[in-house]
């Protein structure tokens, strides 16, 4: 089997030698529009020292809806590294479709998925690989997202939301009942990965929920840190929250159980959710001032997401990027 990429280059054939014994892995990246972060991201991956016994076999990049200048930049950036496959799509079909392209061509025992606008800290990918390779029952492991604070009310709201999210993931990890992964940076075991249905919005939640339903455990590695892009305005944040909550409802329908997050636990285990929020506020008391505004954003986003889910099963499949 060979991979024909649309820029005219052909990747080497993937034969039996690529499937040999050992801890081999691939990295999959989805990018769109300007792909302005990809240069830094590729440099981090190529410069990383991975754990002993772990071998990076392929880096698969799906570039969707990128302009001519961006594609020229990507071809030049990636030229010469035979491990890299660039798949060009003339327009965006949604992240689920892009990930399915990656699933068609990755090689190895594990697949690392990282958002094109994210930036793993040094050693983060290695820590994820060590977390998953040590136990064959672990299906997926997610990293801990962080972001650069821009100051002001929106940064406080985002800090409250993301800190609570990580605290919740840490607690569920400790209890051994987590069934969702943040898709900013995660690693999956080959046997635990399933093709995503068309139009899935929260890919990490769907992949983890499906793996969990098949008996795999889902883990959270707080030591593996990834810097993420976040909304720059309250309108953009509401749009993002609306999409994420819609995605949770979508996964709930598809998998049969909701992803266990702070917001869904309000319905299924309200005491657990409340304890997470109280613990977060106790660790960072100044975020108490951000709580009313965060509550308003959720009170706007949740009903809108519910209405969206009643109207269409494929809404938000292709979403607006942050900062708008």
C-alpha positions in Angstrom: 0.0 0.0 0.0 1.3 3.4 -0.8 0.1 6.9 0.0 -0.3 9.2 -3.0 -0.3 12.8 -1.8 -1.9 15.5 -3.9 1.3 17.6 -4.2 2.7 14.9 -6.6 5.0 13.1 -4.2 4.5 9.5 -3.2 5.3 8.1 0.2 7.3 4.9 0.5 5.3 1.6 0.6 4.3 0.4 4.0 5.1 -3.3 4.1 5.5 -6.0 6.7 8.8 -4.5 7.9 6.8 -1.5 9.2 4.7 -3.7 11.4 7.4 -5.4 13.2 7.8 -6.0 17.0 8.6 -2.9 19.0 7.1 0.3 20.3 6.6 2.1 17.0 4.3 5.1 16.7 3.0 7.8 14.3 2.0 11.4 14.8 -1.2 12.7 13.2 -1.8 16.5 12.8 -4.9 18.3 11.4 -4.3 21.8 10.1 -6.5 24.3 8.2 -6.5 27.9 7.0 -3.1 29.5 7.5 -1.5 26.7 9.5 0.7 29.3 11.1 1.7 27.2 14.1 2.8 24.1 12.1 6.4 25.1 11.6 7.0 25.3 15.4 5.0 22.1 16.0 7.0 20.1 13.5 10.3 21.4 14.9 9.2 20.3 18.4 8.3 16.8 17.1 11.5 16.4 15.0 13.7 17.7 17.9 12.1 15.5 20.6 14.1 12.7 22.3 11.6 9.9 22.6 11.9 7.2 25.3 14.2 4.3 24.7 12.6 1.6 22.6 10.0 4.0 21.0 10.5 4.8 17.3 8.7 7.6 15.4 7.7 6.0 12.1 5.5 8.5 10.4 4.1 12.0 10.7 0.8 12.4 8.8 -0.4 16.0 8.2 -3.8 16.6 6.8 -4.0 20.2 5.4 -7.6 21.2 4.8 -8.7 24.4 3.1 -5.3 26.0 3.1 -4.5 28.6 0.5 -1.8 28.3 -2.2 0.9 30.2 -0.2 0.3 28.0 2.9 0.5 24.8 0.9 3.8 26.0 -0.7 5.2 26.7 2.7 4.1 23.3 4.0 5.7 21.5 1.1 8.9 23.3 1.5 8.9 22.8 5.3 8.3 19.1 5.0 10.5 18.3 2.0 13.2 15.8 2.6 11.8 14.0 5.6 10.6 10.7 4.2 8.7 10.0 7.5 6.3 12.9 6.7 3.1 12.5 4.6 1.3 15.6 3.6 -2.4 15.1 2.5 -3.9 18.1 0.9 -7.7 18.7 0.9 -9.1 21.6 -1.2 -11.6 22.5 1.5 -12.4 21.6 5.1 -14.6 18.6 5.6 -14.4 18.5 9.3 -11.9 17.2 11.8 -13.4 13.8 12.0 -12.9 13.3 8.2 -9.3 14.5 8.6 -8.6 12.1 11.4 -10.0 9.2 9.4 -7.5 10.1 6.7 -4.8 9.8 9.3 -6.2 6.4 10.5 -5.9 5.1 6.9 -2.1 5.6 6.8 -0.6 5.6 10.3 2.0 3.0 11.2 2.9 1.4 14.5 1.6 0.4 17.9 0.4 3.9 19.0 -0.9 7.0 17.3 -0.2 10.4 18.8 -2.9 13.0 17.8 -2.1 16.7 18.2 -4.1 19.7 17.1 -2.3 21.9 14.5 -2.7 25.0 16.7 -1.3 23.3 19.8 2.3 23.1 21.0 3.5 20.2 23.2 6.0 21.0 25.9 9.4 19.4 25.7 9.0 15.7 26.7 5.2 15.8 26.7 4.9 13.2 23.9 7.4 10.9 25.5 5.5 11.0 28.8 2.3 10.1 27.1 4.1 7.2 25.3 5.5 5.9 28.6 2.1 6.2 30.2 0.4 4.0 27.6 3.1 1.5 26.8 3.5 0.3 30.3 0.0 -1.2 30.5 -1.7 -3.0 27.7 -5.2 -2.3 29.1 -4.7 1.5 28.8 -6.4 2.5 25.5 -5.7 6.3 25.5 -3.9 8.9 27.5 -4.5 12.7 27.3 -2.2 15.6 28.1 -2.9 18.6 30.3 -3.8 21.7 28.3 -2.5 25.1 29.3 -2.7 28.5 27.6 -1.0 31.9 27.7 -3.0 34.3 29.7 -3.9 37.6 28.0 -5.2 39.2 31.2 -8.7 40.5 31.9 -12.0 38.8 32.5 -12.0 36.4 29.6 -8.6 35.0 30.7 -9.9 34.4 34.2 -13.0 32.6 32.9 -10.9 30.4 30.6 -8.5 29.7 33.5 -11.4 28.6 35.6 -12.8 26.4 32.9 -9.6 24.7 32.0 -8.3 24.3 35.5 -11.6 22.7 36.5 -11.4 20.5 33.4 -7.9 19.3 34.4 -8.9 18.8 38.0 -11.9 16.7 36.9 -9.7 14.6 34.5 -7.2 14.1 37.3 -9.9 12.9 39.8 -11.5 10.6 37.3 -8.1 9.2 36.4 -7.4 8.5 40.0 -10.8 6.7 40.3 -10.2 4.8 37.1 -13.6 5.9 35.6 -12.5 8.4 32.9 -14.1 7.9 29.5 -13.0 11.0 27.6 -9.8 12.5 26.2 -9.0 16.1 25.4 -8.0 16.1 21.8 -5.4 18.8 22.0 -2.8 16.2 22.6 -3.4 12.5 23.1 -2.0 9.1 22.4 -4.0 6.0 21.4 -3.2 2.3 21.3 -3.7 0.9 17.8 -6.2 -1.8 18.9 -8.3 0.8 20.7 -8.8 3.2 17.7 -12.1 3.2 15.8 -13.0 5.1 12.7 -15.0 8.2 13.5 -18.6 8.6 12.1 -19.1 11.4 9.7 -19.7 14.7 11.3 -18.4 13.9 14.8 -17.4 17.1 16.6 -15.6 16.0 19.8 -13.1 13.5 18.3 -11.2 12.9 21.5 -14.4 12.2 23.5 -15.7 9.8 20.8 -12.5 7.9 20.4 -12.1 7.6 24.2 -15.7 6.8 24.8 -15.6 4.0 22.2 -12.4 2.6 23.6 -13.8 2.7 27.1 -16.9 0.8 26.0 -14.6 -1.9 24.7 -12.9 -2.4 28.0 -9.9 -0.1 27.7 -9.1 2.4 30.5 -8.6 6.1 29.7 -5.9 8.0 31.5 -4.8 11.6 32.1 -1.2 12.6 32.4 -0.9 15.9 34.1 2.9 15.9 33.6 2.5 16.0 29.9 1.7 19.6 29.1 0.4 21.1 25.8 -0.1 24.8 25.1 -3.4 25.4 23.3 -5.1 28.2 21.4 -8.1 29.8 23.1 -10.9 32.2 22.1 -10.0 35.9 22.3 -13.5 37.2 22.8 -16.6 36.2 24.8 -18.6 35.7 21.6 -15.9 33.3 20.3 -15.9 31.5 23.7 -19.7 31.1 23.7 -19.5 29.7 20.2 -16.8 27.2 21.3 -18.7 26.2 24.4 -21.8 25.7 22.3 -19.9 23.5 19.9 -18.2 21.4 22.6 -21.5 20.8 24.5 -23.2 19.9 21.3 -20.3 17.4 20.7 -20.8 15.9 24.1 -24.5 15.3 23.4 -23.6 13.8 20.0 -21.1 11.4 21.6 -23.7 10.5 24.3 -26.1 9.5 21.5 -23.4 7.6 19.5 -21.7 5.8 22.4 -24.5 5.4 24.8 -22.8 7.2 27.7 -21.9 10.9 28.1 -18.3 11.9 28.3 -17.5 12.5 31.9 -16.7 16.2 32.2 -17.5 18.9 34.7 -20.6 19.9 32.7 -22.0 16.5 32.0 -21.4 15.4 35.6 -23.8 18.2 36.7 -26.5 15.9 35.3 -25.1 12.4 36.2 -23.2 13.1 39.4 -23.8 16.7 40.5 -21.9 16.3 43.8 -18.8 15.2 42.0 -19.0 18.2 39.7 -19.6 20.6 42.5 -16.6 19.2 44.4 -14.4 19.8 41.4 -15.4 23.4 41.1 -15.0 24.0 44.8 -11.6 22.5 44.8 -10.6 24.6 41.8 -11.8 27.8 43.5 -10.0 26.8 46.7 -6.7 26.4 44.9 -7.0 29.7 43.0 -9.3 31.9 45.1 -9.2 34.9 42.7 -11.2 32.9 40.2 -14.3 33.2 42.4 -14.8 36.5 40.7 -14.9 34.8 37.3 -17.6 32.2 38.4 -20.7 34.3 37.7 -19.5 35.2 34.2 -18.6 31.6 33.5 -22.0 30.5 34.7 -23.7 33.0 32.4 -21.7 31.7 29.4 -22.8 28.1 30.3 -26.4 29.2 30.7 -26.3 30.6 27.2 -24.2 27.8 25.6 -26.1 24.8 27.0 -29.6 25.6 25.7 -28.2 26.6 22.3 -26.3 23.3 22.1 -29.4 21.4 23.0 -31.4 23.2 20.3 -28.7 22.5 17.8 -28.7 18.8 18.6 -32.5 18.7 18.1 -32.2 20.4 14.7 -29.2 18.7 13.1 -26.9 15.8 13.9 -24.1 17.3 11.8 -24.1 20.9 13.0 -20.6 22.2 14.0 -18.8 19.5 12.0 -16.8 22.3 10.4 -16.4 25.0 13.0 -15.0 28.5 13.1 -11.5 28.8 14.5 -10.7 30.7 17.7 -10.1 34.4 17.9 -13.0 35.4 15.8 
